[in-house]
Amino acid sequence: MSQTAFSSLNLSPALLENLSSLEYNAMTPIQAESLPHILNGADVIAQGKTGSGKTAAFALGLLEKLNVKQFRVQSLILCPTRELADQVAKEIRRLGRSIHNIKVLTLCGGMPFGPQIGSLEHGAHIVVGTPGRIEEHLRKGSLNLENLNIFVLDEADRMLEMGFQPALDAIIEHAPAKRQTLLFSATFPDQIQAISKRIMKSPVMVKAASTHDSGSIAQHLYEVEDGFSRATAVRLLLLHYRPESAVIFCNTKRETQQVADELYQYEFSVLALHGDLEQRDRDQTLVRFANKSASILVATDVAARGLDIEALDLVINYEIARDPEVHIHRIGRTGRAGSKGVACTLYNEKEGYKIAQLEEYIDQKISIEQLPPMSILNQPADKPTMVTLLIDGGKKQKVRPGDILGALTGENGIAGTQVGKIQLFDNRAYVAVSIDAAKLALKKLTEGKLKGRSFRVRRL
């Protein structure tokens, strides 16, 4: 029996059975390192990146300790963004599906407050949320942590980077002193060490490599000379590689918007993602990028944390990341699922020392290359093959993906192969359709009915 099999752990038969049905057989390094300590009740600091399997590590720990009969909040998981909180809650539900009547609740900002109070009144075992909203519920007395036994900080470095320190302090004040605290972080800055000293009791330190191999990514380095526009360099790379989907990382919100605006002027299919966006615009941006109706996303690191985007063809670092670990995290988004990824990094002479730091960190030389020839700037940008239609009705109106698909492909409709991703929110739905079928698709949805009702539909 391999030492890294889940069955070597002291887990309940129901959890082990469910793990094997999900084909979770061997543990990832971070799970093998941290789970025995977590199940033992120790406080744990685990350093691991996205993709290292950290969610399952803490999820199994809290599911094993859960007392379903006690309808009180027993575990609280804090995440930096709503996207990550949703992903974590989804994973906990999957891993805990053999436990009857388990209630996992997400409480995030950007969502109406009232319904969340209602959900809390009905009770929950596990709460996953963002610090600002959790603090607000504690302040207003709608969330009670008296029965909390496990407190998890997921991506703690990002939460501090996003300015959540005061909210974290306020939440800790409400948590019982007798509890288990688990802290997961991709990087380990001084601030994390300081917070761990304050809120943890003799924590066990665990460090595990990511399961994502940056060796499967071709890294290209381009020096941008003074006076040469970085945005022009980005256009050259996009026209040279012609990716179906690419993310361009910038270090500031302002730069993110500027780069997106400039690419838009040159008719690239581009969207910006940064912290100044309203939640609805943010959702819309992510939907359009994930469903391939926009091919380029310009984003800050914080905004892109926890994004569920698979198999990017290209990542461009508009500037080199402030920290080598962040660089690894950025480029790790390309070439997943066994395909070879491409990562391009722009830098100038003044940033040469950062390149040296990076090469030392990854223990490999990155060769400096010439930018593609200026002549390709005359070529037109690629257009996406899909467009997104927005329907003003969603889960609350009982609209289901099957209803949308049926309305589109019914009598004299479009072909099923021309329908892409369908995503539902509370009061709206998005559907991607082939660009050449967009007109007919819009007509079918506008003139037809969903759930016996007519909804307003428009093309984004």
HELIX and SHEET records of a PDB file:
HELIX    1   1 PHE A    6  SER A    8  5                                   3    
HELIX    2   2 PRO A   13  SER A   21  1                                   9    
HELIX    3   3 PRO A   29  LEU A   39  1                                  11    
HELIX    4   4 LYS A   54  LYS A   65  1                                  12    
HELIX    5   5 ARG A   82  LEU A   95  1                                  14    
HELIX    6   6 PHE A  113  HIS A  122  1                                  10    
HELIX    7   7 PRO A  131  ARG A  139  1                                   9    
HELIX    8   8 ALA A  156  GLU A  161  1                                   6    
HELIX    9   9 GLN A  165  HIS A  174  1                                  10    
HELIX   10  10 ASP A  190  ILE A  199  1                                  10    
HELIX   11  11 SER A  214  SER A  216  5                                   3    
HELIX   12  12 ARG A  230  TYR A  241  1                                  12    
HELIX   13  13 LYS A  253  GLN A  265  1                                  13    
HELIX   14  14 GLN A  279  ALA A  290  1                                  12    
HELIX   15  15 ASP A  301  ALA A  304  1                                   4    
HELIX   16  16 PRO A  324  ILE A  331  1                                   8    
HELIX   17  17 GLU A  349  GLU A  351  5                                   3    
HELIX   18  18 GLY A  352  ILE A  362  1                                  11    
HELIX   19  19 MET A  374  ASN A  378  5                                   5    
HELIX   20  20 LYS A  395  GLN A  397  5                                   3    
HELIX   21  21 PRO A  401  THR A  409  1                                   9    
HELIX   22  22 GLY A  416  GLN A  418  5                                   3    
HELIX   23  23 ILE A  435  ALA A  437  5                                   3    
HELIX   24  24 ALA A  438  GLU A  447  1                                  10    
SHEET    1   A 7 VAL A 104  LEU A 107  0                                        
SHEET    2   A 7 ILE A 126  GLY A 129  1                                        
SHEET    3   A 7 SER A  75  LEU A  78  1                                        
SHEET    4   A 7 ILE A 150  LEU A 153  1                                        
SHEET    5   A 7 GLN A 180  SER A 185  1                                        
SHEET    6   A 7 VAL A  44  GLN A  47  1                                        
SHEET    7   A 7 VAL A 204  LYS A 207  1                                        
SHEET    1   B 7 VAL A 270  LEU A 273  0                                        
SHEET    2   B 7 ILE A 296  THR A 300  1                                        
SHEET    3   B 7 ALA A 246  CYS A 250  1                                        
SHEET    4   B 7 LEU A 314  ASN A 317  1                                        
SHEET    5   B 7 GLY A 341  TYR A 347  1                                        
SHEET    6   B 7 ILE A 217  GLU A 223  1                                        
SHEET    7   B 7 ILE A 368  GLU A 369  1                                        
SHEET    1   C 4 VAL A 419  LEU A 424  0                                        
SHEET    2   C 4 ALA A 429  SER A 434 -1                                        
SHEET    3   C 4 MET A 386  ILE A 391 -1                                        
SHEET    4   C 4 VAL A 457  ARG A 459 -1                                        
END                                                                             
